[in-house]
Amino acid sequence: KRVVSGSEELVKVWDVEAVTQVCKPQGHSGDVNSVGFSPDGKLAATGSDDHLVKIWNTETGAEVLTLGGQQVRTLTGQLNAVYAVAFSPDSKRVVSGFQDGTVKIWDV
């Protein structure tokens, strides 16, 4: 079982049973305001003051949003902080909520 946490510019994935840090994804340049797991636990989504939503591999910490089978991408939103992120039940989409009230749905 795992938990993902975010504060300042840091994201951490923890193994709750072993009480150890699994990985520490890096890449945000603003405070991380929201984190969420995909239903299968293989991916984590983060939203930050840097106006970005990022998708991470929870084993390696690598940024792994793959579109078209090969490309790694960062989801960019409005010029506002991201305050909420969540995966759809099938892990195919991420929804994000921005400081200005904008909600965006992204294909993952």
Steps between C-alpha positions, in 0.01 A plus 500: 500500500624844407431862568610803299576836661583845372633816660704792379651371171529142628304188418562177692358150465506291820457128567269506803566143612881524483494866614749595229518754221462324163588793276520877488381630163651835407392760249262755650627855546218610731327371811317170447136554601332175403594136449307190396551136405366318198261222605767234437760695702756498218474874426473814707375840385619824655380859465716799588530876526719475188170457305584141406344158541756219484458125487764282671594132518460409869778238485775705338394863546536561126263737323314252280190650345510323164293617205502307174706224660837680510487863603544632852300816560418751772138614513484879510196692605400860539741747654367410844602264777364145486307422819349159427583189295329161472500201267190354336411146616652352182823709534450635146431858606612750760286788617664814639360800681670838473513801731269701275227231515587345164464121482677308224475137398811350343548180300782302655 
